[in-house]
Structures are given as C-alpha cells and as structure tokens.
C-alpha cells in the first residue's frame, strides 16, 4: 500500500511539473525575452503573444524537453523515477477521449485549427499532451546522457 501511494505521489508530482510547471515557465520565459524578441520579429507577432499559441505549441514543447532533461540530470530519486517517463499517458488518454467523442470536425480543431475558440479547447487538451510528452522525452534523454557521462573514464 505504501509503495502504491508513493508511486501515485510521484506521478502527481511529474504531472504537475510536466503540464502546469512547463506552461508557467514557458510563459515567463517568453515575457522575459519579449524585448529581445521585438528586435527579430514583428511588433504584432510579439505583442499579441502569437508564439505562445502556435499550432502544436512548439515553444512549450521545447521548454518541456529542456525541463525534463535538466531535472533528470539532478541526482534525485524523484527525477530518476519511471513515473517521469510515463507521465505522458494520462494527458494522451485525455486527448484521445476528446478526439473520439468529438468526431471528425473536432479532430481538426484539437490539432490544427487557429480559431480562437479552438485554441481555448487546445489549452486543456493538446497543450498538456505536448508538454508532458516533451518532458518525458527530455527525462529519457537526460538519463541516457547521465549514464553516458558516468561510463566515460
């Protein structure tokens, strides 16, 4: 029973980090770099926060991968737990449920649509899937890299 509760707690911790934590960090990073981004992108793109709402959320995915990699390189039993690499399953099931129940019209709006109403739904369906998947991939990469570093003499 104690092992089950520990596993459940680990999944909850990694799920919070991979979804809410990644979204908060990527938004904070975007707003911190906003003055520098104005030098390279049009004012309209940056002031309307378009990079945060791009299709399939590439900015959040990159931040999720970076956080997953960084966290796995820490010498922490929580970071090295299997739950970090399996955290994408719950958001994937959530997205799959929306895709199945929504029908063909909903599938397009959940993945590719740039309509504002579709983006609102994507924030609770597609975004958690993308960030948790990239976090899990980053965790896997970080542990692989860490193992490689330890094997080098």
Buried (B, 14 or more C-beta within 10 A) or exposed (E): EEEEEEEEEBBEBBBEBBBEBBBEBBBEBBEEEBEEBEEEBEEEEBEEEEBBBEEEBEBBBBBBBBBBBEBBBEEEEBBBBEBBBBBBBBBBEBBEEBBEEBEEEBBEBBBEBEEEEBBEBBBEBBBBBBBBBBBBBBBBBBBEEBEEEEEEE
